[in-house]
Amino acid sequence: MNKAAILHVVVGTFLFQSILAMTPSVINSVLKTDMSEVIRILISNGMIIYALTRKTKVTK
C-alpha cells in the first residue's frame, strides 16, 4: 500500500497536534527549565523531516 488513506491523515494530524500541545508542560515538569519551546520545535521539525525523507519500495 503506497497511498495514505484519510484515516492515516486524521490519526497523524491528531498525534502531531497532541505532541505540540503536551510537550511544554511535560518538558517543564521534567527539566525544570524554560527550554520547552525549543525542544517542541526540534521534535516537531524532526517528525516532519522523518516523514518527508522516508523511502518506500514500489512494487509492480
C-alpha positions as CSV (number, residue, x, y, z in Angstrom):
1,M,0.0,0.0,0.0
2,N,1.6,3.2,-1.2
3,K,-1.1,5.8,-0.6
4,A,-2.3,7.3,2.6
5,A,-5.9,7.0,3.5
6,I,-8.0,9.7,5.1
7,L,-7.8,7.7,8.4
8,H,-3.9,7.9,8.2
9,V,-4.1,11.7,7.8
10,V,-6.5,12.2,10.6
11,V,-4.6,10.0,13.0
12,G,-1.3,11.6,12.0
13,T,-2.7,15.1,12.5
14,F,-4.1,14.2,15.9
15,L,-0.8,12.7,17.1
16,F,1.2,15.7,15.7
17,Q,-1.0,18.3,17.3
18,S,-1.1,16.4,20.6
19,I,2.7,16.4,20.8
20,L,2.7,20.1,20.1
21,A,0.2,20.7,22.8
22,M,1.6,18.5,25.5
23,T,5.3,19.0,25.1
24,P,5.7,22.3,27.0
25,S,4.1,21.0,30.2
26,V,5.9,17.7,30.1
27,I,9.3,19.2,29.4
28,N,8.9,21.9,32.1
29,S,8.0,19.3,34.7
30,V,10.9,17.0,33.8
31,L,13.7,19.5,33.2
32,K,12.6,22.4,35.5
33,T,13.8,24.8,32.8
34,D,12.3,27.1,30.2
35,M,13.6,25.1,27.2
36,S,10.2,23.6,26.3
37,E,9.6,25.8,23.3
38,V,13.0,25.0,21.7
39,I,12.5,21.3,22.4
40,R,9.0,21.4,21.0
41,I,10.2,23.0,17.8
42,L,13.0,20.4,17.5
43,I,10.6,17.5,18.0
44,S,8.0,18.8,15.6
45,N,10.6,19.6,12.8
46,G,12.2,16.2,13.4
47,M,8.9,14.5,12.8
48,I,8.3,16.4,9.6
49,I,11.8,15.7,8.3
50,Y,11.4,12.0,9.1
51,A,8.1,11.8,7.3
52,L,9.4,13.6,4.2
53,T,12.5,11.5,3.9
54,R,11.1,8.0,4.2
55,K,11.7,5.8,1.3
56,T,9.2,3.2,0.3
57,K,9.9,0.4,-2.2
58,V,7.5,0.5,-5.1
59,T,6.4,-3.0,-6.3
60,K,4.6,-3.5,-9.5
